[in-house]
Amino acid sequence: MNNKRNYKKGYKNEIIQLLHIVAVIPYRSLRLLSDNCRMYQRAVREMAEDKTVIVDKRGGEKNIRLLDYSSRRVEYEKYVPKGYAEYYEKTASEKIKALSDNINKSASERVMKNSATQIMMYACGIEIGPDKRDLRCEMLEDSDLAFYSSNELKQIESYRDTVTYQNKQGEKTKKLSNSRISGLLTSPGGIYAVYNIGESLIEWKKFGEVKMSAYITQLISKKSLSEVKIDEPKNAVVIARDESLFVKICNESYRKNEKAIILNMEYAYDRLYIVPEDQNGILLVKMMITSGWRGKILNMILRKEEQMNAAEVSVDCDGYDTENNICKLVFLIPNLIKLKAFITRALLETDKTRTYQIYCYSFQAKMISELAGNYVKILSIDIVKFFDQYFSK
């Protein structure tokens, strides 16, 4: 390592610290760190030339990793907080090994998706490293803003994936009924199970996700300093690189053996928030980690009277204009389960005098239009303008 270069601050130091936490950075995730990611790309290029990192497509996707860590730990350690080197050595080897496994492609894809999820959380100002509260021996506070990877989450209360056995051609084979969860987000705005489906639909097994949801509920009730209601709604965030996947989940236009994708998640969670893996998604998450964010958004869009009137109609909506017979859904709160129910109800409506409106962000309008057609009126607002006006500090 060329010590004439400055790795104690700036973009290069940030990259080194991130690599100590996530071990592998998908190159595409650099765009999550800034609207203009060229400075990060330049830093990575110079670090590769300096033989600090290696950039290749091992694992099937261009990614960034630290070079020769075992023999150069003392050098790397100069540029990261205390404890980061130990954290890297404890967590990195399994991830990097997965990239070398040409047989198990899904393992390397999972590493990339989980790393991208962690970087997205980091870009939102959420603690992802070893400095966050250790829930194995500490209690969760309402102000905590942290993301626990799936491995960290399972270690808190010694969670075990369920093993099932299947008979195949006379032989008994072992199979894991595991959850697809990427991690757990704790915040003043809520507790969220976080999933990342990347670029393709995945099959969620009902048993695995219901078990994980129950584990999280039990964990939060035991670890929280404040009183947690048993019937508190269960929240999940689903991140995707391709927003068309959300349309496919809603209208069930996927292969027959994947038909229960959204249904199985509905068994596990009451609210399913959909978030694109980009700068729009980062702004969404920043709003969702704010205390009272749902009520704040509703109050910005709907009159109190409309919100109260929503209980008077059989439609699951956020507001109802009695004078004009309009049912309103505020999808600025991006709950896919509620959106699907609202659109389904609009398509089945027999009352010709009733109309349906959906308030959304501009980037969501295309997706909603594909789902709802001409049955719903779409009213949109730019997410940057909305965030700057109501949520920026």
N, C-alpha and C positions, 0 to 999 in steps of 0.2 A: 504494500500500500504506500502510495506517495504522500508522505505527511506534509509536503509543501502545500497540498490542497487543503482547503478549509472545510472540514466535515463537522465542525462544532456548532454550526448554525446554518440557517437557510434551507433551501430545498433538499440538498443532499443529506443534511442531518435528519430532516423529516422522513426521508425515504429509508435511511438506515434504521431509525426508530420503528417505523412501520414494519419493516422486514423482521425485526426482532419479535414483533407481536404476531404477524400473520404468516411469516416464513416465505410465502409466495405471493407476489403481487401480479395479478393479471394486467398486462400492459394497458388494456382498454380501461382499467379502473383509474388510471391517472386522470382521466377526464372528469372523474367524480370529485377530485380534489380542488378543481378550479374551473371557472368558465373558460379560461384560457390556460390550457394544460401544456403549452409549448415550453414553459420554463421547467416544468417537471420532466418532460421528455428530454430536454437538453441536459438536465442534471443527470438523468439515467444514462444518456449516451456518454457523457464525460466519465461517469463512474465505471461504465463498462470498459472504456478505453484505459482507465486507471487500474483495471482488474480488481475493483471493489465488488462489483456485481457481475452476474452473468445474465444475458438476455438471450433466450432461445425459445423454441416451441415444444420443449419436452412436456409431455402430457397432452399434446394436441392443440395447445393454444399459446401464443406468445406471452411469456411471463418473465418476471424479474426475481432473482434470488441472490443471496449473499454468496460470495465465492470463498471456498476453502475455510469454512468457519472453524473447524476443529483446530487447525494449526495457526489461526490468526485471531482467535478470540480476544487475546490481550489487546490487540490493536483496535478491534471493533468496540471493545468495552469502553474505550476512552470517549466515545461519542454518544453513549446512551445512559439513561438514569440507572441507578443502582437496582439490581434485581432483574434487569431486562435480559442479560446474558443467560442467567439461570432459567428464565422463562423460555427463552429460545431453545435452549438445549433440551428442555423438558417436553416441548410441544412440536418442534420443527421436523424432527427426523421422520415421523410417521407421514406427515404431509408430503415431504420431498420424496420419500420412498414411493408414495402412491403415484407420483408423476413418472416413475420409472417402470411401472407395471403396465406393459403393453396389452396384457390379457384383460385386465379389469379396467376398461375405459371409464366406467361409471365412477370409479374411485377418484380418478384424476379430475373428472368433471365436478365432482362434489367438492374437492379441494378448491377449485377455481371459484365455484359459486359461494362457498363459505367465506373465502378471502374477500371476494367482491362485496359481500354483505358487511363484513367487518369494516372495510374501508369506507363504505357508504355511511355506516353508523359514525365512524370517526369524522367524516366530512360534515356531519350534523352536529358536531361538538359533543358527542357521546363518548364516555370513557370505554375503551376496549382492551386496555392493557392490564398488566399485573397490579397496577395501583388501585384498581377499583375494590369496593368492599368485598371481602371474602365471606360469602354467605354460608360457608361450612361452619364458621365459628362466630360470625357477626350477624346482627339483626339489620333488616332492610328498613331504611328511613324513607319518608314520603318524598324527600328532596333528591334522592339518589337518581342519577342519570348515568346508566351503565348498560353495556351489552355483554352478555355471557354467551360464549360459543356453545354449540351443542355438547361438546365434550365437557366443558366447564359446568354446564347446567346439570348434566347427568351425574357429575361427581359430588354435587352439593349434598344430595341425600342418597347416594349410591344407587342410582337408577339402573335397572337392568332391562335390556331388550328381551322380549319374550321369544323363546325358542320353540318352534313347532317342528313336527316330524312328518314327512310325507313318504309314502311307499311308491317307489319308481322302479318298474320292471323287477319287482321282487326284492329291491333293496330299500332300506330305510335311509332317507337323506334328511339332513338337518337344515332348517331354514329360519332366518331371523324375521320376526314380525316387528320391524323397527319403525320409528317415526322418521319423517323426512325433514324435521325441524332443523333450521340453521342456528337458532339460538333464542335467547330471551332478552327482551328490552325492558328495563325498569325505568320509569320516568314519572315526573309529577303529573303528566297527562294520561297515564295509564300503564298497565302491565301488558306487554304484547309478546305472544309467540311469533317468531319471525321465520318465514319460509322464503326460499329463493328458487324459482323454477327455471331461471335462465332463459334459454331460447326455445324450450320445448315443453309440452305438457308431460307431467309425470303422474304416475298412478299412486294415489294416496290410499293406503289401507285403513279401513275404518277402525280396526282394533288398535293399530299402532298409534293413530292420532288421538283417539279418545283416551287411551292410556296416558299419553303425554300431556294432554289437556288436564286430566285429573291430577297428574303428578304436579303440574305447575300450580293448580289451585290449592292443593294441599301444602305445597312448598311456601307459597306466598302467605297463607294463613298462619303457618308456623313461624315464619321468619320476619313478618311485618310487625313493627312497633305499634302501628295503628290498628284499630279493629277492622277486620275484613269480613264483609257480609258473605254468607255462603252462596246466596243467589246473585252475587255480583256478575255482570255479563263477562263472558270469556272473549278476549280479543286476540285476533291474529292479523299479521301483516303478510301479504304475499307480494314479493318483488319479482319482476320479470323484465328481461331486456327487450322483449317483443310484446308490445301492448295488444297485438291482435290475439294473443293467447287468452286475454281476459274475455274477449268476444266469444271465443270458442268454448270457454268454460261456461259462459252464460247460456249460449244457445245449443250446447251439447253437440256441436258439429265435430266430433272426434270419433276415433275408432271405438267399436262396440266394447272391446275389453277394457276401455278407459271410461266407460259411461258414468261410473259413480264418482268421478273426480270431485266435483263440487259438492255432491250430496254427502260424501264421507266427511268433508271438512265441515259441513253444516252440522253434522252430528257432534263434532268436537268443539266448535266455536260459535258464539252468538253473533259476533261481528267479524267480517272478513274484509280488511282494508287493502285495496290494491294500490301498489306503488310502482311506477316505472323506475328502472335502474338508470337514472340520469339526474340532471340538475333540477328538473321539475319534481322528481321523487324526493330529492333532498329537502326542498322547500315543504313538501307535504309532511315528511317526517318531523321537520322542525316545528311545524304547527302541532302535530299530534303529540309531541312530548311536552307541550305547554299545558299547565293546569287549567282545567275548565274549557278546553279548546272547542269541544262540540257545542256547548251552550253559547260560547262567544260567536262562533260562525253562524249559528241559527239566528241569534239576535241581530246580526249584521244584515241578514237576508230577509227574515220574516218578522212581521209584527207579532207581538205577544198574543194577540187575539187569534191570529191564524194558527199559531202553534197550539193553543188550547182547543181550537175547533177541530184539530186533526183527530181527536178522540171521538168525534161525533160521526165519522164516516167509517165504512168497512174497509177502506183502503189503508194500507200501511204507508202513511206519508208523514212528512214533517210539518206540513201546514195545510190548512184548508180555508179558501176564500168562499165564505157562505154566500155572499152577495152575487158572485159571478160563477159559483159552482166549479171552482178550480182546485184540484188536488196538486200539492207541490212537494217535490222532493229536492233536498239540498245535497247534491252529490259532491259539493266541496268537502263534505265528510264522506270519503270514498268507500262506503260500505257496499261491497259487491252483492251481498245477500239481500240487502234492502233494495238495491237497484233492480235486481232480477225480479223480485216480488212486485215492485211498483210497475215495471214495464209489462210483466205478465198480466197484471190487473188491467192496465190500460188497453192491452190488446183484446181483452175479453169484455170490455165495457159495452153495455147495451143502452145506457142513458146517453142519448145524443146531445143533451145539453151540458154534459160534464166534460171538462177538458183537463189535460194533465200537463204539468210543467216540471222541467228538471233544470235546476241551477247547477252549473258545473264550471270547471276551468276550461280555457280555450283548447288546451291540448287533449282534453277528454271528449270534446264535442263529436269528433269523428267516430269514436268507439260507440258512444251513446246513439248516434244517428244510425249506425249499422244495426244496433240492437232494436231500436224503437221505431225506425222508419218515420212515417208522417203521423203516427199516433200520439206523439209527445212533442210539445214545444220546448226547444232547447234555448236556454239563456246562459251565455257564457261570459267569463271575465278572465283577464290575464292573471296568471298565478303570481307573477312577480309584483304586479301592481297591488294585488290583494294582500300579499304577504308584507310588502313594504308599508302599506297603510294600516294594517291591523295587528301584525305580529312582530315586526322588526323592533328591536329595542333601541 
